[in-house]
Amino acid sequence: MIGWAGSDVKGITVRDHGHTTEATLQDGRFTAWWPDGNPDGLLTGTFTLHLADGSTHTLKGAGLLG
């Protein structure tokens, strides 16, 4: 999974298919990989953004593209 993240995003946690992975975040881009991910790139678990103010925002379910 690769993508862009705003400057207030300080970390990203991906939970999918029984695995938890911390994304690598650098210069506004992120990347994450985990075993047994969906080969079509669909995330069926959760994607949690850790923000600079200490809050988190979790996106759930299918439809998030990796």
Helices and strands as residue ranges (DSSP letters): E 2-4, E 9-16, E 19-22, E 24-26, E 29-31, E 42-43, E 46-51, E 56-60, E 64-65
